[in-house]
Amino acid sequence: MIIKCENEDDYWRKISERAIERVDKTYNWELYSKNLLSLSKIYGFWRFTTNIEMGEMDAYLDVLYHLLYLLMAKKIMDAHMSR
């Protein structure tokens, strides 16, 4: 691949454009919102069927927020700001 990039000037540009297209099609707000709505439906059903206390639920969601969501949101924002 490196040799081909050295020999063909447009090769790396083509790879980059296709990668950007794939990311734009895979990671966009429409897909994110559909996924979020699906998860909220699952959460609503789970909350309806279980007897977990709200304090425990808040602690669990707080852990998820700080361990998963916050880090992913920061990476996305950093990538966006570096464009």
Residue frames as a rotation matrix with the C-alpha (Angstrom) as fourth column:
MET 1
0.570 0.821 0.000 0.00
0.821 -0.570 0.000 0.00
0.000 0.000 -1.000 0.00
ILE 2
0.435 -0.483 -0.760 2.81
0.168 -0.786 0.595 2.41
-0.885 -0.387 -0.261 0.87
ILE 3
-0.657 -0.707 0.263 4.54
0.351 0.022 0.936 1.75
-0.667 0.707 0.234 -2.45
LYS 4
-0.209 0.671 0.711 1.28
0.964 0.021 0.263 2.23
0.162 0.741 -0.652 -4.32
CYS 5
0.733 0.451 -0.510 0.73
0.575 -0.811 0.110 5.54
-0.364 -0.373 -0.853 -2.49
GLU 6
-0.038 -0.846 -0.532 4.20
0.067 -0.534 0.843 6.67
-0.997 -0.004 0.077 -3.54
ASN 7
-0.787 -0.310 0.533 3.64
0.482 0.229 0.846 5.66
-0.384 0.923 -0.031 -7.18
GLU 8
-0.252 0.797 0.549 0.08
0.753 -0.195 0.629 6.95
0.608 0.572 -0.551 -7.60
ASP 9
-0.931 -0.172 0.322 -0.65
-0.004 -0.877 -0.480 10.47
0.365 -0.448 0.816 -6.40
ASP 10
-0.284 0.922 0.263 -4.43
-0.767 -0.383 0.514 10.01
0.575 -0.055 0.816 -6.18
TYR 11
-0.258 0.195 -0.946 -4.41
0.203 0.968 0.144 6.63
0.945 -0.155 -0.290 -4.42
TRP 12
-0.813 -0.084 -0.577 -4.30
0.579 -0.005 -0.815 8.00
0.066 -0.996 0.053 -0.87
ARG 13
-0.828 0.555 -0.079 -6.89
-0.547 -0.830 -0.108 10.66
-0.126 -0.046 0.991 -1.70
LYS 14
-0.218 0.762 -0.610 -9.27
-0.518 0.439 0.734 7.97
0.827 0.476 0.299 -3.02
ILE 15
-0.403 0.008 -0.915 -8.80
0.594 0.763 -0.254 5.87
0.697 -0.646 -0.312 0.13
SER 16
-0.952 -0.005 -0.306 -9.40
0.249 -0.591 -0.767 8.91
-0.177 -0.806 0.564 2.33
GLU 17
-0.643 0.754 -0.132 -12.54
-0.744 -0.575 0.339 9.96
0.180 0.316 0.932 0.47
ARG 18
-0.107 0.594 -0.797 -14.02
-0.157 0.782 0.603 6.45
0.982 0.189 0.009 0.67
ALA 19
-0.605 -0.168 -0.778 -13.20
0.690 0.379 -0.617 6.23
0.398 -0.910 -0.113 4.37
ILE 20
-0.954 0.276 -0.119 -14.87
-0.181 -0.845 -0.503 9.58
-0.239 -0.459 0.856 5.03
GLU 21
-0.370 0.851 -0.372 -17.94
-0.710 -0.001 0.705 8.45
0.599 0.525 0.604 3.03
ARG 22
-0.210 0.254 -0.944 -18.15
0.309 0.933 0.182 5.24
0.928 -0.254 -0.274 5.04
VAL 23
-0.831 -0.125 -0.542 -17.89
0.556 -0.178 -0.812 7.09
0.005 -0.976 0.218 8.35
ASP 24
-0.838 0.541 -0.075 -20.53
-0.541 -0.841 -0.024 9.62
-0.076 0.020 0.997 7.27
LYS 25
-0.177 0.799 -0.574 -22.93
-0.539 0.410 0.736 6.82
0.824 0.440 0.358 6.29
THR 26
-0.160 0.036 -0.986 -22.28
0.500 0.864 -0.049 4.77
0.851 -0.502 -0.156 9.43
TYR 27
-0.396 -0.082 -0.915 -21.95
0.899 -0.240 -0.367 7.42
-0.190 -0.967 0.169 12.14
ASN 28
-0.733 0.227 0.641 -24.53
0.105 -0.894 0.436 10.13
0.672 0.387 0.631 11.70
TRP 29
-0.846 0.387 0.367 -27.19
-0.517 -0.423 -0.744 11.75
-0.133 -0.819 0.558 13.83
GLU 30
0.080 0.923 -0.377 -30.06
-0.921 0.213 0.325 9.91
0.380 0.321 0.867 12.14
LEU 31
0.097 -0.116 -0.989 -28.61
0.029 0.993 -0.113 6.50
0.995 -0.018 0.100 13.00
TYR 32
-0.882 -0.464 -0.087 -27.59
0.125 -0.052 -0.991 7.70
0.455 -0.884 0.104 16.45
SER 33
-0.582 0.723 0.372 -31.10
-0.813 -0.499 -0.301 8.98
-0.032 -0.477 0.878 17.21
LYS 34
0.314 0.678 -0.665 -32.70
-0.644 0.666 0.375 5.73
0.697 0.311 0.646 15.99
ASN 35
-0.258 -0.514 -0.818 -30.35
0.296 0.764 -0.574 3.76
0.920 -0.390 -0.045 18.22
LEU 36
-0.963 -0.109 0.248 -31.05
-0.172 -0.463 -0.870 6.05
0.210 -0.880 0.427 21.15
LEU 37
-0.159 0.981 0.112 -34.82
-0.970 -0.176 0.166 5.70
0.183 -0.082 0.980 20.70
SER 38
0.288 0.202 -0.936 -34.48
-0.237 0.962 0.135 1.93
0.928 0.183 0.325 20.49
LEU 39
-0.621 -0.603 -0.501 -32.45
0.363 0.345 -0.866 1.86
0.695 -0.719 0.005 23.70
SER 40
-0.818 0.372 0.438 -34.94
-0.570 -0.628 -0.529 4.12
0.078 -0.683 0.726 25.45
LYS 41
0.236 0.915 -0.329 -37.76
-0.804 0.373 0.463 1.72
0.547 0.155 0.823 24.52
ILE 42
0.058 -0.306 -0.950 -35.75
0.246 0.927 -0.284 -1.18
0.967 -0.217 0.129 25.93
TYR 43
-0.906 -0.420 0.047 -35.00
0.092 -0.304 -0.948 0.84
0.413 -0.855 0.314 29.07
GLY 44
-0.413 0.833 0.369 -38.70
-0.885 -0.462 0.052 1.71
0.214 -0.305 0.928 29.47
PHE 45
0.461 0.561 -0.688 -39.68
-0.414 0.821 0.392 -1.95
0.785 0.104 0.611 29.18
TRP 46
-0.286 -0.662 -0.693 -36.88
0.410 0.569 -0.713 -3.00
0.866 -0.488 0.108 31.56
ARG 47
-0.916 -0.035 0.400 -37.93
-0.295 -0.618 -0.729 -0.38
0.272 -0.786 0.556 34.10
PHE 48
-0.010 0.998 0.065 -41.56
-0.925 -0.034 0.378 -1.53
0.380 -0.057 0.923 33.82
THR 49
0.548 0.275 -0.790 -40.72
-0.207 0.960 0.190 -5.21
0.811 0.060 0.583 34.32
THR 50
-0.272 -0.702 -0.657 -38.15
0.587 0.420 -0.692 -4.91
0.763 -0.574 0.298 37.13
ASN 51
0.794 0.572 -0.204 -38.40
0.465 -0.357 0.810 -3.62
0.390 -0.738 -0.550 40.65
ILE 52
-0.215 -0.965 -0.147 -35.12
0.900 -0.138 -0.413 -1.75
0.378 -0.221 0.899 40.91
GLU 53
0.385 0.298 -0.873 -34.97
0.729 -0.679 0.089 1.28
-0.566 -0.671 -0.479 43.17
MET 54
0.911 0.035 0.412 -34.55
0.322 -0.684 -0.655 4.65
0.259 0.729 -0.634 41.50
GLY 55
0.699 -0.712 0.062 -31.46
-0.585 -0.521 0.621 5.48
-0.410 -0.471 -0.781 43.58
GLU 56
0.058 -0.652 0.756 -29.76
0.166 0.753 0.637 2.35
-0.984 0.089 0.152 42.30
MET 57
0.524 0.224 0.822 -30.86
0.824 0.111 -0.556 3.17
-0.216 0.968 -0.127 38.78
ASP 58
0.985 -0.168 0.037 -29.45
-0.157 -0.967 -0.201 6.70
0.069 0.192 -0.979 39.03
ALA 59
0.339 -0.911 0.235 -26.12
-0.509 0.033 0.860 5.34
-0.791 -0.411 -0.452 40.26
TYR 60
0.082 -0.239 0.968 -26.03
0.577 0.803 0.149 2.81
-0.813 0.546 0.204 37.42
LEU 61
0.750 0.266 0.606 -26.83
0.659 -0.391 -0.643 5.44
0.065 0.881 -0.468 34.78
ASP 62
0.863 -0.496 -0.098 -24.25
-0.444 -0.835 0.324 7.79
-0.243 -0.237 -0.941 36.28
VAL 63
0.055 -0.852 0.521 -21.58
-0.105 0.514 0.851 5.10
-0.993 -0.102 -0.061 35.94
LEU 64
0.244 0.099 0.965 -22.61
0.862 0.433 -0.263 4.43
-0.443 0.896 0.020 32.32
TYR 65
0.974 0.176 0.142 -22.51
0.220 -0.876 -0.429 8.14
0.049 0.449 -0.892 31.57
HIS 66
0.639 -0.768 -0.040 -19.03
-0.640 -0.560 0.526 8.68
-0.427 -0.310 -0.850 32.98
LEU 67
-0.084 -0.727 0.681 -17.47
-0.098 0.686 0.721 5.43
-0.992 -0.007 -0.129 31.71
LEU 68
-0.203 0.059 0.977 -19.00
0.830 0.540 0.139 5.22
-0.520 0.839 -0.159 28.24
TYR 69
0.613 0.628 0.480 -20.90
0.790 -0.481 -0.380 8.20
-0.008 0.612 -0.791 26.95
LEU 70
0.839 -0.272 -0.472 -18.68
-0.082 -0.920 0.384 11.02
-0.538 -0.284 -0.794 28.19
LEU 71
-0.174 -0.972 0.158 -15.52
0.004 0.160 0.987 9.50
-0.985 0.172 -0.024 26.67
MET 72
-0.241 0.141 0.960 -17.19
0.913 0.369 0.175 8.82
-0.329 0.919 -0.218 23.32
ALA 73
0.803 0.587 0.103 -18.72
0.591 -0.765 -0.256 12.30
-0.072 0.266 -0.961 23.19
LYS 74
0.533 -0.690 -0.490 -15.31
-0.220 -0.672 0.707 13.86
-0.817 -0.269 -0.510 23.93
LYS 75
-0.425 -0.709 0.562 -13.65
0.371 0.431 0.823 11.84
-0.826 0.558 0.080 21.14
ILE 76
0.138 0.570 0.810 -16.33
0.988 -0.023 -0.152 12.88
-0.068 0.821 -0.567 18.67
MET 77
0.937 0.227 -0.266 -16.04
0.242 -0.970 0.026 16.54
-0.252 -0.089 -0.964 19.67
ASP 78
0.156 -0.960 -0.234 -12.23
-0.138 -0.256 0.957 16.46
-0.978 -0.117 -0.173 19.47
ALA 79
-0.441 -0.282 0.852 -12.39
0.714 0.465 0.523 14.87
-0.544 0.839 -0.004 16.00
HIS 80
0.502 0.725 0.470 -14.93
0.864 -0.435 -0.252 17.46
0.022 0.533 -0.846 14.90
MET 81
0.869 -0.170 -0.465 -12.89
0.007 -0.935 0.355 20.37
-0.495 -0.311 -0.811 16.22
SER 82
-0.091 -0.994 0.061 -9.71
0.034 0.058 0.998 19.13
-0.995 0.093 0.028 14.55
ARG 83
0.219 0.244 0.945 -11.29
0.905 0.311 -0.290 19.22
-0.365 0.918 -0.153 11.06
